[in-house]
Amino acid sequence: MLDIIRQVGTAPEQRFILGEHTRALEQALARSLGAADVVACGSGTSALGLALTAMGVGAGDEVVVPAFGCAPLAASVVHVGARPVFADIDPWTMVAEPADVRRRITPRTKALMPAHMFSVMADMPVFTALAREYGVRLLEDSAVAQGAVLRGTPAGLWGEAGVFSFVQVKSFGMPGEGGVVVTRDAALGQRVRMLRNHGQDGAHRFVHHVIGHNSRFDEIQAAFQLRRLPGLPARLERRAAIADYYTERFEPLAEKGVVPPPRGREGRCYYVYSLLAERRDALRAHLTERGVDSHVYYPLPLPRQSAFAPFASPGEHWPHAEQASRRILALPVYPHLTDAQVEYVADAVCDFARRGATADRHHH
């Protein structure tokens, strides 16, 4: 890391934000994805908001988002003055369910924002068709899905724009905050480029064409990401191999109340490995006793969180999202795990399931 800091600090132009390394990272990502433009921003969250603004989403508009996922999904909609409308998820994949999304579309709907979550891409062919049918914008929250490909098209390039997050825990994480907007639409990319830097177009300093934001990318982080980019495919492959091993071990446990995600690599990118467990909290305690770290993504559906409750209608329910929040548990899938560590995690889960089945037999 020190050599990267020295490299940036001794560069002739002495720019620590939006300099040559940021431009090089944007260009490298655009080439790897086949995107018309990639715009580096201060965070994945701000990338969502900038993309929504560039699409013309604002006050009085509605944006349909999944009821289960990360808070920035809905917060970015609120930040641009629009209203998030929550749709339920598919109980098997845990991403937005297209039929329920369709049911939530109204004359006020300006955009759909499906999210690729829990290592599964949303059904983008269907969402693309829905957006075209209703004449609404389509933004992919692909923050955690870098490297996923569905029917030959990378995550982030199905909609008018997509975003990736580079926060530390993501597949292409870095020491600080950052993210990108990716798009096939060069004009949209240019609007985002102005919005991230106080509405300036880069040609004339202190000339502001629109009301923008401070969402600029750090040069040291860009240099760090450029150094790591060539190794990303190998790290993603290692994550997928770990996930495949887990799924093979856990498939026989379904009848014991531990259900792995669906098999396959199409449209997958294993940022986390999330299974569903009937006795989730007991399983997590068991893993903690064994020294295995696990996480709950997420303990409540978004419309059940106090921050977003004002946007939910009284008496409204999202049964699949609510069930998932009680059962979901993420296991370690980091690429640096050794085979022995991965086997240890799997053994711990299998041991819990066997003990549970034995306890149930004794109880009955």
Secondary structure per residue as TSV (DSSP state, phi and psi in degrees):
chain	resnum	aa	ss	phi	psi
A	1	M	-	360.0	-36.9
A	2	L	H	-62.4	-37.8
A	3	D	H	-67.9	-30.4
A	4	I	H	-67.8	-42.2
A	5	I	H	-63.0	-42.0
A	6	R	H	-64.3	-40.5
A	7	Q	H	-59.7	-45.4
A	8	V	H	-70.6	-41.5
A	9	G	H	-68.6	-23.4
A	10	T	T	-104.3	6.0
A	11	A	S	-64.3	145.6
A	12	P	T	-56.8	-36.3
A	13	E	T	-83.1	-13.7
A	14	Q	-	51.3	47.4
A	15	R	-	-108.3	129.9
A	16	F	S	-104.8	-5.2
A	17	I	B	-135.9	145.8
A	18	L	S	47.5	49.3
A	19	G	S	-108.8	-153.7
A	20	E	H	-66.3	-33.7
A	21	H	H	-70.5	-38.1
A	22	T	H	-62.7	-45.8
A	23	R	H	-60.5	-41.6
A	24	A	H	-65.1	-39.8
A	25	L	H	-65.4	-45.5
A	26	E	H	-57.8	-44.7
A	27	Q	H	-67.8	-40.0
A	28	A	H	-64.8	-42.1
A	29	L	H	-67.4	-39.6
A	30	A	H	-61.8	-42.2
A	31	R	H	-64.5	-43.4
A	32	S	H	-67.3	-30.4
A	33	L	H	-93.0	-23.8
A	34	G	T	77.8	32.2
A	35	A	-	-91.6	152.2
A	36	A	S	-72.6	-32.4
A	37	D	E	-155.6	146.3
A	38	V	E	-130.1	127.2
A	39	V	E	-120.0	115.8
A	40	A	E	-78.0	134.7
A	41	C	E	-128.8	173.1
A	42	G	S	-68.2	-23.8
A	43	S	-	-164.1	164.3
A	44	G	H	-65.2	-34.6
A	45	T	H	-63.2	-47.6
A	46	S	H	-66.8	-29.7
A	47	A	H	-60.4	-40.4
A	48	L	H	-61.6	-48.3
A	49	G	H	-63.5	-41.0
A	50	L	H	-65.3	-39.9
A	51	A	H	-65.2	-42.8
A	52	L	H	-61.0	-44.5
A	53	T	H	-63.0	-43.2
A	54	A	H	-63.1	-26.5
A	55	M	T	-84.0	-3.7
A	56	G	T	87.7	15.5
A	57	V	-	-80.5	131.9
A	58	G	-	-162.6	-153.3
A	59	A	T	-57.0	134.6
A	60	G	T	87.9	-9.7
A	61	D	-	-89.7	159.2
A	62	E	E	-117.4	145.9
A	63	V	E	-129.9	124.9
A	64	V	E	-84.5	123.9
A	65	V	E	-129.0	160.4
A	66	P	E	-67.7	146.9
A	67	A	S	-77.0	-13.3
A	68	F	S	-124.8	119.9
A	69	G	S	162.9	-162.8
A	70	C	-	-82.6	145.5
A	71	A	T	-54.7	-38.2
A	72	P	H	-58.0	-22.3
A	73	L	H	-50.0	-53.8
A	74	A	H	-87.6	-35.0
A	75	A	H	-62.5	-37.3
A	76	S	H	-64.3	-33.1
A	77	V	H	-67.7	-45.4
A	78	V	H	-62.8	-39.7
A	79	H	H	-61.8	-29.0
A	80	V	T	-91.0	5.4
A	81	G	T	91.8	3.2
A	82	A	-	-95.1	176.4
A	83	R	E	-112.4	124.9
A	84	P	E	-76.2	134.6
A	85	V	E	-115.0	122.9
A	86	F	E	-93.3	127.9
A	87	A	E	-111.2	148.3
A	88	D	-	-73.0	169.2
A	89	I	B	-108.9	164.6
A	90	D	-	-73.1	130.6
A	91	P	T	-68.6	-17.7
A	92	W	T	-93.5	-47.6
A	93	T	T	-91.9	-22.0
A	94	M	-	67.4	21.2
A	95	V	S	-111.6	171.5
A	96	A	B	-51.4	134.2
A	97	E	-	-91.6	114.6
A	98	P	H	-55.6	-38.7
A	99	A	H	-64.5	-38.0
A	100	D	H	-74.1	-32.9
A	101	V	H	-60.8	-46.3
A	102	R	H	-57.1	-40.9
A	103	R	H	-64.1	-24.4
A	104	R	H	-91.3	-7.6
A	105	I	-	-73.3	131.2
A	106	T	-	-129.5	175.4
A	107	P	T	-60.0	-18.3
A	108	R	T	-89.2	-6.5
A	109	T	E	-67.3	122.6
A	110	K	E	-103.2	-27.1
A	111	A	E	-155.1	154.8
A	112	L	E	-108.8	138.8
A	113	M	-	-132.2	74.6
A	114	P	-	-67.4	151.5
A	115	A	B	-121.9	137.3
A	116	H	-	-86.1	111.6
A	117	M	B	-130.8	159.7
A	118	F	T	55.1	35.3
A	119	S	T	72.3	12.3
A	120	V	B	-122.7	131.2
A	121	M	-	-75.6	144.0
A	122	A	-	-64.1	163.9
A	123	D	-	-76.8	78.0
A	124	M	H	-65.8	-33.5
A	125	P	H	-56.9	-40.3
A	126	V	H	-70.5	-42.7
A	127	F	H	-67.5	-34.6
A	128	T	H	-61.7	-44.2
A	129	A	H	-65.6	-39.5
A	130	L	H	-62.2	-45.7
A	131	A	H	-61.0	-40.4
A	132	R	H	-67.4	-42.0
A	133	E	H	-62.3	-41.1
A	134	Y	H	-97.8	-1.8
A	135	G	T	65.8	39.4
A	136	V	-	-115.7	163.7
A	137	R	E	-78.0	159.5
A	138	L	E	-134.0	114.0
A	139	L	E	-118.1	127.5
A	140	E	E	-91.2	123.2
A	141	D	B	-84.9	86.7
A	142	S	-	-102.8	27.1
A	143	A	T	-52.2	-37.0
A	144	V	T	-105.3	9.7
A	145	A	-	-113.9	23.4
A	146	Q	T	-61.8	127.5
A	147	G	T	100.7	-15.9
A	148	A	-	-75.2	142.9
A	149	V	E	-135.5	133.4
A	150	L	E	-125.8	120.6
A	151	R	T	51.9	39.5
A	152	G	T	85.1	-5.3
A	153	T	E	-109.4	126.4
A	154	P	E	-66.7	151.2
A	155	A	T	-55.4	138.5
A	156	G	T	101.0	-19.0
A	157	L	S	-113.0	10.3
A	158	W	S	-81.2	-40.4
A	159	G	S	-88.6	-171.4
A	160	E	S	-66.4	-28.8
A	161	A	E	-155.7	161.1
A	162	G	E	-141.7	170.4
A	163	V	E	-132.7	152.9
A	164	F	E	-125.5	147.6
A	165	S	E	-109.6	140.5
A	166	F	-	-111.7	16.1
A	167	V	S	-60.3	155.5
A	168	Q	T	-50.7	-39.8
A	169	V	T	-79.0	-6.7
A	170	K	S	-79.1	168.1
A	171	S	T	-60.6	-32.3
A	172	F	T	-117.1	50.5
A	173	G	-	-75.8	165.5
A	174	M	-	-145.3	173.6
A	175	P	S	-67.1	-21.0
A	176	G	S	-120.6	-156.9
A	177	E	-	-96.1	150.0
A	178	G	-	169.3	162.7
A	179	G	E	-170.0	179.4
A	180	V	E	-140.0	153.3
A	181	V	E	-101.3	131.1
A	182	V	E	-117.5	143.9
A	183	T	E	-158.4	154.0
A	184	R	S	-88.0	-9.3
A	185	D	-	-102.6	105.0
A	186	A	H	-61.8	-36.0
A	187	A	H	-65.9	-40.8
A	188	L	H	-63.7	-42.0
A	189	G	H	-59.7	-40.2
A	190	Q	H	-66.3	-36.0
A	191	R	H	-64.3	-43.3
A	192	V	H	-62.6	-39.7
A	193	R	H	-60.3	-39.6
A	194	M	H	-70.8	-43.0
A	195	L	H	-63.4	-32.3
A	196	R	T	-72.3	-17.2
A	197	N	B	-129.0	55.1
A	198	H	T	57.9	29.6
A	199	G	T	78.5	12.4
A	200	Q	-	-88.8	146.6
A	201	D	-	-93.1	-0.7
A	202	G	S	90.6	-21.2
A	203	A	S	-83.7	-34.1
A	204	H	S	-132.0	112.8
A	205	R	T	-69.9	141.0
A	206	F	T	66.5	18.8
A	207	V	-	-109.6	116.0
A	208	H	-	-110.9	117.2
A	209	H	S	-88.8	-29.1
A	210	V	S	-140.9	166.1
A	211	I	-	-74.8	115.4
A	212	G	-	-113.9	-160.5
A	213	H	-	-134.9	168.3
A	214	N	B	-100.2	95.3
A	215	S	-	-137.6	55.8
A	216	R	-	-94.6	152.9
A	217	F	-	-94.6	141.1
A	218	D	B	-82.6	133.7
A	219	E	H	-65.7	-37.3
A	220	I	H	-64.7	-41.6
A	221	Q	H	-65.0	-38.6
A	222	A	H	-63.5	-43.1
A	223	A	H	-63.2	-38.9
A	224	F	H	-62.1	-46.2
A	225	Q	H	-66.6	-37.1
A	226	L	H	-61.2	-38.7
A	227	R	H	-65.7	-34.8
A	228	R	H	-89.4	-18.3
A	229	L	G	-56.9	-43.6
A	230	P	G	-60.2	-27.3
A	231	G	G	-87.5	-2.3
A	232	L	H	-60.9	-46.2
A	233	P	H	-56.7	-40.3
A	234	A	H	-66.8	-38.8
A	235	R	H	-67.2	-40.0
A	236	L	H	-65.3	-38.1
A	237	E	H	-64.9	-40.2
A	238	R	H	-64.0	-43.0
A	239	R	H	-58.8	-43.8
A	240	A	H	-64.8	-37.8
A	241	A	H	-66.0	-40.4
A	242	I	H	-62.8	-44.5
A	243	A	H	-61.8	-41.8
A	244	D	H	-60.5	-40.6
A	245	Y	H	-65.4	-46.2
A	246	Y	H	-56.0	-49.4
A	247	T	H	-61.1	-41.0
A	248	E	H	-61.8	-40.4
A	249	R	H	-71.7	-33.6
A	250	F	H	-92.4	-17.3
A	251	E	G	-55.5	-39.1
A	252	P	G	-68.8	-8.7
A	253	L	G	-90.4	-3.1
A	254	A	G	-57.0	-40.3
A	255	E	G	-71.3	-12.4
A	256	K	G	-99.9	9.4
A	257	G	T	90.7	13.6
A	258	V	E	-121.2	111.1
A	259	V	E	-115.3	117.8
A	260	P	-	-77.8	166.5
A	261	P	-	-67.9	165.3
A	262	P	-	-58.9	150.4
A	263	R	-	-70.7	165.8
A	264	G	-	110.4	159.4
A	265	R	-	-114.1	-9.4
A	266	E	T	-62.3	124.1
A	267	G	T	67.5	28.8
A	268	R	B	-117.1	149.1
A	269	C	-	-155.0	110.9
A	270	Y	-	-86.5	75.0
A	271	Y	S	-66.7	-42.1
A	272	V	S	-133.3	161.7
A	273	Y	E	-115.4	109.5
A	274	S	E	-111.3	122.1
A	275	L	E	-109.9	171.3
A	276	L	E	-115.8	129.5
A	277	A	E	-130.4	131.3
A	278	E	T	-61.3	-38.6
A	279	R	T	-110.7	61.0
A	280	R	H	-57.6	-49.1
A	281	D	H	-65.6	-36.5
A	282	A	H	-67.2	-40.0
A	283	L	H	-63.1	-42.5
A	284	R	H	-63.7	-41.2
A	285	A	H	-62.6	-40.9
A	286	H	H	-60.9	-43.7
A	287	L	H	-66.2	-39.5
A	288	T	H	-60.9	-41.3
A	289	E	H	-61.2	-31.6
A	290	R	T	-86.6	0.7
A	291	G	T	82.0	19.3
A	292	V	-	-102.4	123.7
A	293	D	-	-78.2	139.0
A	294	S	-	-146.6	161.0
A	295	H	B	-139.5	153.2
A	296	V	-	-103.8	108.0
A	297	Y	S	-114.4	90.7
A	298	Y	-	-140.5	152.6
A	299	P	S	-73.5	-17.4
A	300	L	S	-143.3	145.2
A	301	P	-	-61.7	154.0
A	302	L	G	-56.8	-47.1
A	303	P	G	-69.4	-8.7
A	304	R	G	-93.2	-4.7
A	305	Q	S	-81.8	141.9
A	306	S	T	-60.5	-30.6
A	307	A	T	-64.0	-31.7
A	308	F	T	-112.3	-1.3
A	309	A	G	-55.9	-35.2
A	310	P	G	-61.6	-16.5
A	311	F	G	-97.1	2.0
A	312	A	S	-102.0	142.3
A	313	S	-	-77.6	143.4
A	314	P	T	-57.9	135.1
A	315	G	T	79.9	1.0
A	316	E	-	-77.8	144.6
A	317	H	-	-131.9	151.5
A	318	W	-	-131.7	78.0
A	319	P	H	-59.2	-39.6
A	320	H	H	-71.3	-38.5
A	321	A	H	-65.2	-40.5
A	322	E	H	-67.8	-38.4
A	323	Q	H	-66.8	-43.2
A	324	A	H	-60.5	-39.9
A	325	S	H	-63.8	-24.3
A	326	R	H	-87.0	-16.4
A	327	R	H	-118.5	-17.4
A	328	I	E	-76.7	142.8
A	329	L	E	-150.5	132.0
A	330	A	E	-102.1	133.9
A	331	L	E	-105.0	160.5
A	332	P	-	-62.1	132.9
A	333	V	-	-140.2	26.6
A	334	Y	-	-67.3	142.5
A	335	P	T	-66.4	-20.2
A	336	H	T	-84.3	-3.0
A	337	L	-	-62.6	138.7
A	338	T	-	-80.5	163.3
A	339	D	H	-59.1	-37.9
A	340	A	H	-65.6	-38.9
A	341	Q	H	-67.1	-41.0
A	342	V	H	-63.1	-42.4
A	343	E	H	-64.2	-37.8
A	344	Y	H	-62.7	-43.5
A	345	V	H	-61.2	-47.8
A	346	A	H	-62.3	-41.0
A	347	D	H	-61.5	-39.7
A	348	A	H	-64.4	-41.9
A	349	V	H	-65.7	-45.6
A	350	C	H	-62.9	-38.9
A	351	D	H	-62.4	-42.0
A	352	F	H	-61.3	-45.3
A	353	A	H	-63.6	-40.4
A	354	R	H	-66.2	-41.9
A	355	R	H	-63.5	-39.9
A	356	G	H	-63.1	-41.7
A	357	A	H	-65.3	-39.4
A	358	T	H	-66.1	-42.1
A	359	A	H	-62.4	-39.9
A	360	D	H	-63.9	-40.3
A	361	R	H	-64.5	-42.1
A	362	H	H	-65.5	-36.3
A	363	H	H	-65.1	-38.9
A	364	H	-	-84.7	360.0
